[in-house]
């Protein structure tokens, strides 16, 4: 069942905030509250009727006193319908009335129970102390012929204590339920926030991967398409080679895009499509760049690239890929140097350097987000990355990554 289906079974204090209040902010009675109030009214009326019958059985009681007892007892029972709005006031009034009126004793016990359920300990203790203090008054003013003064006083003390204790137990249980419900709501909210954060992080990782992969391919397309546009009289072999590079780059870009979309559609099911790049894949990246017409020098001092950790090697590959992409966009025709050094226990360092461009070129669009992504990628891998212009007008990217022994 949903909350709206079972909230009528709850007290109004526990049904909020599912149950709206009235204009003054008070909670309206639920069906359970009406049943409880009606039952309490009938119980108080029954106790009052028993007390009235005992008073009527006493032949020494005047007829006018009996009528006054019945009227006052009836009003006391009717006052219970206001105990939810003014629990302390109704309880104090009924305690004072019950001190001289036996017929209102049942209504007084119900009022004490309501105070114990709906109010904290301090007002409950005050009202309870008043009830205990007035317990000997009624047996003294209107003694029962069949009960001694001591017995009536003890009964007048024990019954309020029992009712107040019961009400405090009910209040404690309700507070426990409300606390557990708030904890459950807080846990649901935190779980939703964690899921949203994980989804955001996954989207950022996918966007970063998409930028690192597709920027390299699309830059090749832009450079060679621009060469074909500005050199329509180029030799046929050169045009064919540029067209082949464009075709291959477009095919690789589509393949990479298909993989990323596959991850979005079915996360965790695309692990066996294409292997992720590692440090051993760096030679293929350099060869691809050289095939595209770049002048690239690879200075790899790592003895066995296959032994490098997969995550670290993939980070080195992405940094070199982004460095080559930036050099192709901002310094076309310049010779790029990629240097990789490191060993187990010493860490792994990759550096991509290019001199200043020597000839004018058409600027390829780019916002510099790749360097921000590389810095974050290196930080997540446990290393650091710095980049900036060189004194000769070139540009340098240098990253240091951990390689455990």
Secondary structure, DSSP 8 states (H G I E B T S, - for coil): --HHHHGGGS-HHHHTTTS-B-TTS-B---HHHHHHHHHHHHHHHHHHHHHHHHHHH-TTS-HHHHHHHHHHHHHHHHHGGGTTTSHHHHHHHHHHHHTT-GGGHHHHHHHHHHHHHHS-HHHHHHHHHHHHHTHHHHHHHS--TTS-HHHHHHHHHHHHHHHHHHHHHHHHHHHHHHHHHHHHHHHHHHHHHHHHHHHHHHHHHHHHHHHHHHHHHHHHHHHHHHHHHH-TTS-HHHHHHHHHHHHHHHHHHHHHHHHHHHHHHSTTS-TTSS----GGGHHHHHHHHHHTT-EEEEEE--S-GGGS-HHHHHHHHHHHHHHHHHHHHHSTTSEEEEEEEEETTTEEEEEEEE---SS--------SHHHHHHHHHHHHTT-EEEEEE-TTS-EEEEEEE----
